[in-house]
């Protein structure tokens, strides 16, 4: 069962809720499981034995693996310069201790890196949630995971879910569309890849992350916000008819074609059985038959919007050829040579996978098999479509190279089941005879043309062609869900910049036009920044696109600040984007200074070391940047830059950093942060390292959901009720 998504609409398999599996695939296996569900489904076994997808002699292993709980997997956020420090912390602090642990006579296996994921950035462990909570040491490990997940430094994501973004081969200038993005683990990977070079605050590329489910778009926003990128936009559309967007290109309107598209479609999800236990009793062959048409329409819409020379990755968490090879074969056939399957066999060394199959059969839920469309009785024609069968012509079938598709079987590397195919676009799609002009005839979606059915085609072929390959029928865009505030870009001469410019001494190349707010009226409360390219998209598509969220917060209004020279204080979310343009209000701090700032509520200036104290004394009151620059001659200290927002008061100084980020930075500095099981803060020594006091934290039942601790707001005071520093 694929995505939790309203894409299902009329294509939803009977008796099956398709909404609850996407999280199960993307979040690693931390759930408690369902002891009362029998992990057996004879129809499933019979179906997959007949399809021959599992190598000879391995079927029992395959079924045994399906019944085993899924290992928990974590991925370290790759684009942050802190990734190496987090990896060091994991290996030295937690993994070493775990492998020496004995719980109920069971010796813990040390977590292992995924052999095929670059730079040891992804790890898996067989520890269950229950075991994690049995040992105080594992409880610390669990708190570390929850806290670092919330601050965006770790993602708990199933291993196979990490594959599609890697195969897209993202570069920083790529325009990327994630068609069915919620809950957003893969989207996060795409953003990371755009920001591979942390010295570039605004990569040329961007990610547009779409989901049809309005509520789940907010889950997507939460995931994306952890990464604090100005290059991500979350939109809310039906992926099968997602609108064609316009952009300004050298003063002329042009169509936006994407360099990379992730087409991770809603699916029946039988690859998630290890995690999503109820699939065992609900699995039936009709699920795939119902979803095939929707999957194909979404894939067609994807390749229409793909730039020539671009790559689209099609993926499902289903093992069923009806949802996998059948969709790819239909897409290739209709493309008439415009698309080809890329050979990705060498792209992920260490990953074990099975080549795609070139023949398969259909089975109804009653157990009736069909090998060819001509065998299907007319009474079944609404349920079973010609595109569900393999191409009949052996030459045509061979030319498609379906063996280049990749199917990951659970027993080969202790993962979930998964399917992935990489498509490269060689020419415009045949029904888009030329690159379309913007503003097509009335009643058509801009940028699309009618598909021509070949002369002499039979009525069945004609109806099938129109159903499968043509551009989606024009639909009036439905604006459901919450009404979003508008995105309003500031002009270069906006009066708000006057004091900001002088107070922070912004460099001349600061892109004022990229600053936006969310209101037309009244005082601007928060200022956000987006990249130049996303600004282009926003300005040219406000009527055709439902934007849920974009931009990273860089300033927040602080009324008390007006008396100090600027009504806007810096926001921690956007500090790494904004700081390269700030030339004043920066205090360079040491490791010891950061420890003081993050463990004491409102320390006096005199608590800082001499260098930082001297800098702070020269500075007038107001918002500041606290900047740590690593010293390569002090390898025991963090070797990554750290930038924190702060406030210089009359006699004190303060860091304004969300709680989980405080914990993150303290861990980087070697300070252990731990909350006892009662939720009460405590201070104690642990192997010579100090622990800092923690507030009471609500224990979350769902592993993926964490308390969202916002930034301490200077206008309203922090959570303890204190407001401005003195």
Steps between C-alpha positions, in 0.01 A plus 500: 500500500668803365462859596272647750344714240181631353639403159295185547165679434302270274797270446505384861499121535184375664528443872849643516600831650796618300581786738703336774802344337720779376621579850555131559735487206688821565535480877732224612358201686444636851141383549384252763334265248168316510529167678141399419544508121599169344775559246356276235321555170469197270386710203812718535730194509325336205509821294871571549603138454324503162656833395850360552648823636697320772805293390464121504542346843465834684122527539496370859776745596300776333187414702694462825657844450153646433388374843797648687480853646673765294837622631508860617696727268627855537653739253730784594407823325768515235520865399573649839863546586399356836445155343854382573471618859167319545650182348798527737262547796291197398798271448704603801228568756209268423594219261805390699297476820209322330713212372618422854145497634317188620122519544314196638790279398489633145820667383429808293635511146681821417324719242647460150531753217295427187770381260350679198430841660786748445735612778352286781208742517235227554491228769277211599449313826274216610410665829126534550330786681429263790867412541606864466285583804633211715846644558591844634781516245263421214251749641772765460555379144127529436488855637799586284315370191178686581677827573733486199209401276305805607793734439546357150832324548369143481209345311343173601421355163467150360808391304330433164329840518846661478571351154300719254664836586847344463414375150383845392861627512408846627724801432466841662356668187221245439132593498333208677136390531398249769154402374357306798724621777337452843612427765827637362799278585604479134428871458746567781764299313440705186546824695820367657643420158424851374695640795798268469724810504419684822696804384228576244202649692277505189553205264365564151268200520186443704256230610126530444342239729140415420235292674129463425404474868471846650553385859805295409652803331550642850690187600713567193553860612614379843753263342633762262521773766749294701749558215459880490533527123395800288471265200192292588134566419210279616194494271164324515377341174381173352825366353324350197405848380754722676500834316761604248689798644635811330832670566663820379794420276700798373192719514271253322250254644602137467384159622672356808644159419667311785852355485409229752166349602431259782185302419446293814140401436219377727515120498356186658805483728556127531872577536418657839364180664791487745399836640133537409366177644136540397600457134512125575126469546395771253720411202317404183587513129225753430694771686757513221235488226328802652822704536667428164307769308570771757868407514524521122323836483735645761805361316372641168452841659853476638672428168301778334656747742850353481762694303663326206819347642341482847454195726183374665507229766180295524468303825251298704512301822316222318653185349212455256591524126155652428607808696864480396618367162152531345494875569855544367428290187183698423689826548783390271260376232301822492816711499600362156869523581488830690581313824751232584580299811839593641741228610555575870676174585825673594347799682463347847784252553414260782123508442352160414206508261321284245469611136153593375293223342382489137200270546227489762135400541188652650284340764156609616412482869296189418820329384443519121828543304539694172817508288375718216251782445324292234410242768320754717119481471330829417328498839845552656613781267428775748717334765776354280668722240729417205790689658513251788646230273855464365555621142419211260768574241825332620719754317317796647516339844875437468562858383340635820772343720258438785779305669648842589221548756608411854297292746632478856395181681486502884712190564801618298606782732249497785289786362145568386390414146537770236496573126684779320558596135701791358367662182694742281316731259658511153240712318165674560210262551332417167172668598693818581614541141688815580571671823160656561429869514385651825128570512345223293147490360218544745418186692849352482764507765779732388795324346312190387382382162248237397644159429442360157396136481665319205279462193336161467506435875223284633240654731651306791846630416364850456321504833800341669736753343287790609469356848869429534711735310334822419539805713265503798160652441485862604369533853400811683743537788325430827626702791414274790643507850609806694518838332866596490631851559640662185871516425596865461846594374659817629628766262861619515390835641267355767546715813550186709847464349618843615576408859582135423760608244680737735464295820641177353715670231371273224740451210411666164426163339227415754201389286225727636259386230507147644349614831129436551234521766159337546276802525386794289379702797628617834846463644721230357554245777745261333724536195592194291743440217474280192749437224487708183363209296216426744414871500467469121262205540291671771457827311389333178261236632298644789168425327575148383687360799390435857809571709491374858840622613832631376794706620714491811440748783788747531361783719221534756350824625607596850324817608744565784780497245391831348660693786831321424496591132315215325152351542607163358708236676675216323326160485703184565327313213651726237834587657712281271324651195522860621832520684724517188339840425532639857810713563436626854336371820725192497675377815757229455469246781693199631384152596484606866298810411242286317471266799426798724249649257309174451492383862435828682181694455631856501874509577677827577740621231783432746426124474644503146869446439710814461492519119121465465446722806703779340306471172164504679588806710561704184162408357172685560198308628295290262502190281838336430666205324712274720752339267737211572774433246670160536868481584674225297777495765249397769362167366315427827272797427223495235642537151189662357389864517220585744277807473247591765256790532531697819416824678744743656329647805614781727707278728426152366504297182268225385471236227162466331503141379219239503545239770583202280760704316653599834534132580651435158771763539577395857550140386740621232695668779518179706227591749262211573133595500260260667147507638415241764206264448266702721555791265673703774815687423813392682866595521755230554844397387527229241845371417645838588267695272244735645133458431274800465158546641208423274143612522212258538426360156177334405564140399371441151323178420582514131871469437491727198311776679705719729404803705554799277699745707484839335765765521495697824307808401638824640171680459304255708774381731632146513331194645605591855329835474812716486524756224776736397851460639613786719 
